[in-house]
Amino acid sequence: MLINMVENEKFEDVSDDVIDIHFIMNNFKNGILRFGWIIIVFAIISSGIVCLKMKYDYNPRYIAAATFAVNLNLESNGTIYEDNLRASQMSATFPYIITSGVLKNIIAVDLGVESVSESITAENIEGTNLFTIRVVANEAKWAYLVLQSVIKSYPTVAEMVVGSTYLSMIEESGVPKEPSNSPNYLGIIELGALPGAAIGVIILLFYAVTRRTIYRNSDFIKLSSIKHLGTLPKVLFKRRSKEIMNITILNDKLVSYREDIYRIRTRVEKISAAKKMKSILITSAVPSEGKSTVALNLALAFAQGGKNVILVDCDLYRPSIKNMLSLEEEFQGLEKVLAGETKLTDAIRYIDEMKLSVLACSKPVDHSAEIMGTEKIHNILAELEASFDYVILDTAPSAILSDTADLAKHVDGAIYVIKQDYAKVNHILDGLEHLSESSNIDIIGFVFNCVRVGIGSYGYGYGYGKYGHYGHGKKKHAEELLLEE
């Protein structure tokens, strides 16, 4: 079997698969970089809900207060110490008088209401003859009116309990200007955002744990009997301009990358010689895995090795070789040959400095799926195989379009490009099965592409034109090349 899987052929069910904490942390970081807006959105929604609830439930509370000193009857015959002690004791008694139901009934009569529901409290300042009366109400003016009624009515009740006393007002708040419980909206927003942000983090953690990609080449070897042809490092450019710089082995700075391509060329050359292969297509599961770059560099490597090689752009839906080689806009391309508008020999370009022949595509072809399985493409490939040592074909992603599977019926072998930590495993397996079952093509191996080392050093592609959007080591074999113009 091409693909060796257990039970229901799911990567998650591989019995010896061990979850790598570094892999999860990288997935989580990538999830934040790509889907961090989820945390923000949930935090905003959560804080909004809390703010709305706070606004709906909010009742302003106004406090009117007055502080008094308790003095005894002026006819008292005790010493100053005794009088002060007695006044302090009486001051401690007044809170009970003021909060009594009797006083509230008198206040209700005074204010002309059936009952007083406002909170009336009194607090003695311990060790002194001072106490403070507080009235809490929903309206500032009403809080003040109730306080004034308390001050007016308490002597009647107090005289029945403690006898004749004199109260001296020390301080009064007047009509409250602001509620005592003004909402702290900043604090509410922060507090409300926490549960929403936590939900977002949980979602991203779930994404990190359940997301399955190829993190190491050994991950794919567990799933498939396909030979590992080699690993290519991820190449980054530091540049001051927006000019696109292609990754080719002709770049003198890419020494390590070039050596890796040469290793892959050597292995492909041995396999193709043993199996008498001349035409080899390069594909991947999904877009943006670097298949076109691999195809170009493998063709260049064969050309530099003295082989007569042609690179054919068979990704008619989104041709890229034209841009990679900076060909002029108007030229006779493969689509013209397929349409019978030009001869094959007139469409082939030879690039002298690369020692490479190219059959590019000048513009996208919408009905490419109808072309790739025809006798016309078979005849073109047969003619190319007769003229060249190797025919390298850059093709569409095999898990997205049927073009590659149709084309594979006319090609000797295939190389599968897998970008590190990018395409989901089920997409990779679907693309392989579609390719092998539809054409029975010999898949000679896979190239592990764009490999980076270290936690958090992984990225995502951003779509592939009309195909749709996918979100998605060891020195030499896992190094990241950083170049600067």
N, C-alpha and C positions, 0 to 999 in steps of 0.2 A: 504493500500500500504506500501511496505517496505521503500520506499524513498519518502518523502514528498517534492516535489519541485514545484515551480510555473512556469507557462508559458512553456518555452522551456527547463526546467530542467537544467538550468545553474546557477551555484553559483553566477555569477555576477548579475543575475536578481532577486535575493531575495530582496523583496521590503524594508524590514527593515534592510538591511545590511548597516552599516555605515563604511566608510573607516577610519581605525585607523591610525593616523599619526605615531604612534610608530611601527605599523606593516609595514608601507611603509618604514620607516627609517631602520628597520631591514632587509627588503628585499633589500634595496639599499646597505646597508653595505655588506650583503651576496653576492649581485651581484658584488660588487667591489672585494671581496675576491675571488670569483669564476671566474668572467669575467673581472677582472681589465685589463687584456691584451688587451681588446677591446679599452680602452682609449689610451693605449700605442701605439697600432697599428695605430689607426686613427691619433694620434699626429705625429707619424713618417711619415705616408703617407702625411699628410698635410704639414709638414715642408719640406719634400722632394719635393713636388710640388712647394712650394714657392721658395725653393732654385734653382730648375731647371728653374723656370720662371725668377728668378733674374739673373741667369747665362746667360739665353738666351737674356734678355733685357739689360744686363749690357754694358754700354759704358764707358770706362775709361776717366776721365777728368783731364788734366794736366794744371797747372797754372804757368805761368811765369810772374814775377812781378818786378817792379822797382819803387823806391820812389825818388822824385826830390824836390829840393827847388827852388822857383822862385825868381830870382833876376832881378832888373831893369837895364836899360841902365846905364852904368858907368858914363855918362855925366849928370845924373839927378842933378838938383839944389835944390831939396827939403830937408827938415830936415830928420834926421834918422827915426823919428816917422812916418812922411808922406810917406817916401819911404817904410817902412815896411807895413804900412796900405795899400798902393797901391799894393804892392807885394802880400799881403794876398788876396786882391780883385781879382787880376789877377789869382792867384792860384785857386780861386773858378771858374774862367772862363775856365780854361784849360780842365776840364773834358768834357765840351761841345764841345770843339775843337777836342779833341782826338776821341770822339765817333761820329763825323760827317761823313756823307757819302763822303764828299770830301776827307778826310784823307784816308778812306778805298780804294777809287779809286787810290790814289797815291801809297798806299801800294801794291795793286794788280799789278800795273805796275812795281813797284820795285821788286816784288817777281816773276814776270812773270806768273801770273795766271789771269784767267778771272775775278774772284771776290774773295773777302775775306768773308767767312762765319763764321769764328771764332768770339767768343765773345770778344770784346775789351771794357773795362770799365776803368773809372778813378774816383777816389774819393779824394775829398779835405779833409784834416784834419782841421776841423773847427777852425777858429781863428788863423791859422798859414799860412805860405807861402809854405806849403808842400802838395803834392798830390802824389797819387800812381796809377800807370798804371798796369792793369792786363789783360793778354791774356789767354783765356781758349780754349784749343784745344784737339783733340782726341789723338794726338801724342806729346810726350814731346819735341822732337827736333823742331817740327813745331811751337809749342807754343813759343819757345824761338826765332825762326827766325822771327815770326810775331812781337814779342816784339821789337826786334832789328830794324826792319823796321819802327815801330811806332816811336821809339826814333830818328831814322834817318830822318824821313819824317815830323814830327810835326812842326819843325821850319818854314817850307815853309807856312803851313796853319796858324800858330800862328802869323806870322809877318803881314799877311793880316788882322788879326782881332784885335790884341792888340799891334801891333808894335814890335819893337825890344826888346827882353828879353833874359835873360841868365838863363839856367837851370843847376843846379848842381846836379848830381846823388849822392844820399846818400847811397842807397842800391839796389842791384840787386840779384835776386834769382838764376840766371844761368839756365842751363837746368834742368827742374824738374826731380827728381829721382823716385818719386812715384806719382800715381794718387791721386788727392785730394778727390776722392769719393770711396776709397777702401772699398769694402763691409765688413760689420761686420757680418760674418757668424754666430757667436754665437747668436747675437741679432736676425738675420733673422730666425734661427732655433727656438728660443724661441717664436718669434712672429708668425711664421708659425705653431708651434705646438698648439697654443691656440685654433684656430677654430676646429682642429681635435679632441683635447681633449674635447672640448665642445660638439661635436657630440657624442663622446663616452659616456659622462655623460648623455646626453639626452636619449640615447638608454637604459642606465642602469636605469634611472628614469622611463622610459616607462615600463621596465621590473618590477621595484618595484611596480608600480601602478597596472599593469595588472596581475601580478602573484597572483594566488589564491591557498592558502594552508589552512590547518586547524591550526589556531593560538591558539584558545582556544577550549575547549571541547564544549562550547556553540555554536561555529561555526558549528560543525557537528550536534549538536542536532537540529539546525534550518533546516537541510537538511533531517534528517532521524528520524524515530520512534524507531531506535535501542537503547536499554538501555545502559547507561553509567555504565560500571562495575567498573571503577576505573582509577586513574591516577598514573603513575610511573615517578619518577624523573630521570633526566639524571645523570648518574654516570661517573665521570672522575677519572682517576688514575694518580697520579704523580709517575713515576717510572724511575729508572735509567737504567734499562735494556729494551730490546725490547721484553721481554717475554709477551705473551698475557695473561691477567688476565680476567677470566670469571666473570660475575656478577651473583652471586647466593645468595640465602638467607642463605646459610651456612657460608657466610663471616660475622664474628661478627661485623665488622665495618659498615655493611649495615643495621643498626637497623631500620631506617625509611623506607628503601626500603622493608625490610622484612614485616613490619607492613602493608604496602600498598598491598603487594602480599597476605597477609592473609585476608585482606578485600575483595580482588577480589575473593579469594578462597571461602569465606563464601557466597558471592552473587551467585557464580557459583553453589555452593553446593545446595543452596536453590532452584535455578531455575531447576537444573538437577533432584533434588528429586521430584519436583512438576511435571515435564514433563517426568520422568522416563528415563532420558538420561544417557548413560554410556560412549559412545564414543563422544569425542569433538575434533574437529580439530581447530588449531590455524593458521590463515593466515593473510596476509596484502595485500595491493594493489600492492606495488612495493617492490623490494629488499631493504635491509638495514634499515628496520623499527623496527627491534628488535623482530620479531615474535618468532624466535628460543629461544631467552633468556626468553621471556614470557612463552613459552611452557615448557621449562625446569623448571623454578621456580614455575609455577603452579603445575606441577607434583610433585616437591619436597614438596610443601606446602600440597598437599593432602597426600603424604606419611608421612610427619611429623604429620599429623592429624590422623594417624592411618589407613588410607585407603590403600588397596592393589591396587597400580596404576602402569601402564606401560606407558613409553614414547616411541612413535614410530616415527622414522624419515621417513616421507613419501615424503620428498623433494628429490626425487631420482635424479633429474637433478643436484642439488648441495647440497648434504648432509652435515650437519654441526654438528650434535649431536656427531659424532665420535670424532671430534676435541675438542668440548666443554667439553667432559668427558675424554679426553686424552686416548682414547682406542687405543690399539695396531693396527698397520697397517693391519695385516692379521687376519681376523676373519669371521665367518659365519654370514652374514648380511641379511637384508630383501630381497635384490636383489637375493640372493641365494635361499631363500625360494620361491620367485615368479618364479624363473627359475626351481624349482623342484630339485635343487641340494642338498638341506639339509632340515631337518625337522624344523618345527616352534619351537619346544621345544629346539632344539639344538642352535638356533639363539638368543634366549632370554638370556640376561645377567642380573644378579642381583648384584647390587652394594650395598654391606652391609652397608658401612658408610652413604649412602644416603637413605637406606631403599627403594630403587627404582629399578624396573625392567626396562630394556631398550631393545628395538628392533631397533638397529641402522642399518645404511646402510654403507657398507665398501668402496664402490666406486660409482662414478656417473653412471647413466644409461641413455644412449642417447635416447632411445625409451620409456621414462617413460610415455608419454601420451597414449601409446597403452596398458599400464598395468593397470592404475588406474581405468578404467571403467570395468574391467573384473570380472568374477565370482570368480576368484582365490583370488583377494584382498577382495572380499566380504566374502569368506569363512574364510580367515585369521582373519578379523575383528570380525566375528561372534564367532570364537574360543577364541579370546582374551576377548571379552565381557563376555563370559561364565566363564572365569577364573579370571577376575579382576573387582574391583569395578569401576575403571575409566580407560579409554583408551584415552590418550592425544596424538594427532597426530600433529607433526610439518610438515607443507605442503609448497608447492611452492606459490609464489605470485599469487593471483587470477587474477590480471589484466594483467599478463604477459603470463602465460601458462594455458592451459585447464586442466592440471593435477588435480588441486584442485577441480574444478567443477565436474570432473568425479568421483573423490574420494568421494565428498560430497554426492553422491547418496547412499552411503553405511554407512554414519555416522549420528548420532543422531542430533548433534548441532555444531555450529561454533562460534568462537570468533574472532573478527576482530581487528587487532592491527593497530593503526594509530600513526605515529610518528609526533610530533609537528613540524609544519612549514617545512614539507619535501615533501611528495607526493602531486602532483597537485590534486585539488578537482575532476576534471573530471576523473582522473585515479582511485581515490577512489570509485567514484560512478559507474564507469564502472566495477570495480572488484566486487563490491557488487551485481550489477544487473546480471552480468555473473554468479556469484555464486548462487544467489537465483533463477534465471530463469532456469538455467540448471539442478538444482537438487531439488529445493523446500526445501532446508535444512532450519532448524530453526536457524537463527542467533540470539543467545541469548544475545549478547551485544558487545560493543567495549571497548578496553583498550587504553587510551590516553597515549602514551609512550614518554620517553626521554624529559620530560618537563623541561624547564629552565626558569628562570625569569630574567627580565632586558633587556634593549635595547641592541641589538647586540650580543646576546649570542646564536646564532643559527648556525648550521653547515650543511654540505652536505655529502651525501654518494658518493662513487666513483665507482659505477657499481656493477654488480652481475654476474660475469663470463660470460657465453654464453647468459644470458638473455638480455644483453644490458646495456646501461648506462643511469642512471637517475640523473638529476641534481637537481638534483633538481635543579605548583604553589601554594601561601598559603603554609605555612610550611608543611610538609608532602606531600601535593598534588601538590606542584609546587616548590619543593626545589631541588637544585643541590647538589649532594653529591660529595665531593672532598676527595679522599683517597690517602694516601702515604704509600708505602711499608716500 
